[in-house]
C-alpha cells in the first residue's frame, strides 16, 4: 500500500490581534529590498483603515485590491501574475493573501505560477506542478472554506472547474486572527460556515474515511454544532471556534475527500458563477438521499438562523446548460467514489443528477 505523503502548513499563528505580528513574521523572508512582498487583499477592505493601515508595506511592496465577487478563475490568476512580473524587476519575496477562500486560492495559485511556465489552466489537476512556489502567506478574514490549510486552489478554467492540487500549493505560513472576521455579514457567515459543516458530513460519511480524517472531521463537526445549533457562545468565542472548525474541516479532507454536494456545486459555479459557499448550501439542501442526518440538521440550522436560500436558479436552463453542469460534476470522480463507493458509476445516472439540479 502506498500512502500519500501530504505536506501541511509548516507555520501557523493563532490569536486575536495576531495580524499585528505580520511584519515580524515575514521580514526574515524578504530576499532583498528590491524583491517586494505582494499583498492580494479582498476589495471589501478598500477604505477600511482598521485593517489596511496595519499591513506592513515597505520598500517596493505592492498592495492589490482584488474582487471576490466571482469565483477565482485561471484567467484572473494569469492576469495577476503578468501584472506582478511587469511591475517589478525582481521575483517577489512572497505573496500574502488577505481575505476569504477566493483570495486565499488566488494567492496560492499566483505564488505557484510565478515559478511555473504557461497558464494556470495547464496545472488544473493532481500533481502537475513541477517547481516550488514562491513563499506565500494566508490570512483568512472569513471562516469555513478551509482554503487556509488545503493543498488545492480551486479555479474555474476555460474547460473545467478544478483545483491545482499539489505539494507546492499549501501556504508556508498562516495567520489565524479571529478578530479579522468581525464584520462578516450574517448570510455570508452562514454560507461559509456551512461549507465547513458540509466538508465534515461528506468526509465522515465517505468511503475514504480513516482515523486521520475522522479525528479532524469529528472535531470540526462538534464545533459547528456548538456555533450553529447550541448558539450559546459569545460573539468572540463563536469567531474563535469557527476559525478552528474551518482549520479542522480543511484538515479532515486532506486524507479523504468531499462528496456529492461539492461535485454538484462545482457544476453550478462553472455554469452560473454561483459562489462556492451558497452553491454548496443550495445543493446540500436537496441531498437527503445521500446524507439524511446531515441534511436534516442543516435544515434546522437554516431555520434557526432565518436563512432563505435562493430558489429556482436552474429554472430557465437549456438542455445544453444541464449537460454542461452534469459533465463538470461527473468529472470529479474521486468525490463520487468517496460518496458512493467504487461502483458509483452504476448507481449515479445523468438523469438522477439532472433531476436534482431541476429541484434547485
GIFEN-V432666 format. One line per field, one symbol per residue. ss: DSSP state (A for helix, B for strand, O for the rest). phi: phi as a letter, one per 40 degrees, with the letter a starting at -180 (. if undefined). burial: b if it has 16 or more other ideal C-beta (glycine too) atoms within 10 Angstrom, else e. A space follows every 10 residues. Layout:
BEGIN
ss: ???
phi: ???
burial: ???
END
This chain:
BEGIN
ss: OOOOOOOOOO BBBBOOOAAA AAAAAAAAAO OOOOOOBBBB BBAAAOOOAA AAOOOOOOOO OBBBBBOOOO OOBAAAAAAA AAAAAAAOOO OOOBBBBBBO AAAAAAAAAA AAAOOOOOOA AAAOBBOOOO OOOOOBBBBB OOOOOOOOOO OOOBBBOOOO BBBBBOOOOO OOBBBBOAAA AOOOOAAAAA AAAAAAAAAA AAAAOOOOOO AAAAAAAAAA AAAAAAAAAA OOOOAAAAAA AAAAAAAAAA AAOOOOOOOA AAAAAAAAAA AAOOOAAAAA AAAAOOOOOO OAAAAAAAAA AAAAOOOOOO OOOOOOOOAA AAAAAAAAAA OOAAAAAAAA OOOAAAAOOA AAAAAAAAOO
phi: .bccbccbcc babbicgcdc cdccccdccc cacccccbcb bdcccdgccd cccccccafc dbbbcbcbcb ccbccccdcc ccdccccbcb cdcabbcbic dccccccccc ccccbbcgbd ccbcibfccc bdccdabbbc babicgccbc cbbcbcbcba bacccacccd ccabbbbddc ccbccdccdc ccccdcdcdc ccccbcccca cccccccccc cccccdcbbc fbccdccccc cccccccccc ccccbbacac ccdccccccc cbgccdcccd cccddbbdcc bdcccdcdcc cdcdcfcbcd bfcbcbccdc cdcccccccc ccddcccccb hccdccbbbd ccccccdccc
burial: eeeeeeeebe ebbeeeebbe ebeebbeeeb eeeebbbbbb bbebbeeeee bbeebbeeeb beeebbebee bbbbebbbeb beebeeeeee ebbbbbbbbb bbbbbbbbbb bbbbebeebb bebbeeeebe eebbbbbbbb bbbbbbbbbb bbbbbbbeeb bbbbbbebbb bbbbbbbbbb beebeebbbb bbbbbbbbbb bbbbbbebbe eebbebbebb bebbbbbbee eeeeeeebbb bbbbbbbbbb bbbbbbbbbb bbbbbbbbbb beebbbbbbb bbbbbbbeeb beebbebbee bbeeeeeeee eebbeebeee ebeebbbbbb bbeebbbbbb eeebeeebee eebbebbeeb
END
